[in-house]
Amino acid sequence: MNEEQIRAGLAEILEEVAGIDAAEVSEDRSFVEDLDVDSLLMVEVVVAAEEKFGVTINDEMAAELRTVGDAVRLIHGAMALV
């Protein structure tokens, strides 16, 4: 799976979990400042991403995620280790 496919998958998750239009999700968008994803929603996004992509994202990793691009790169890297 390439990074664009992961971004599209995250956009689907954000649409389902947070009601964010998938068309608004790009790699440079901040979860907090641009997409209004609070800490509770972020936990739901991380859990959904773990299930969708078959990776593990620990709490420390999740706390470092600022943008959609950060999440895409983290998931892509984690998938390479599986």
Summary of the structure (lengths in Angstrom):
residues: 82
radius of gyration: 11.2
end to end distance: 12.3
largest distance: 31.7
contacts: 236
relative contact order: 0.21
helix: 65%
strand: 2%
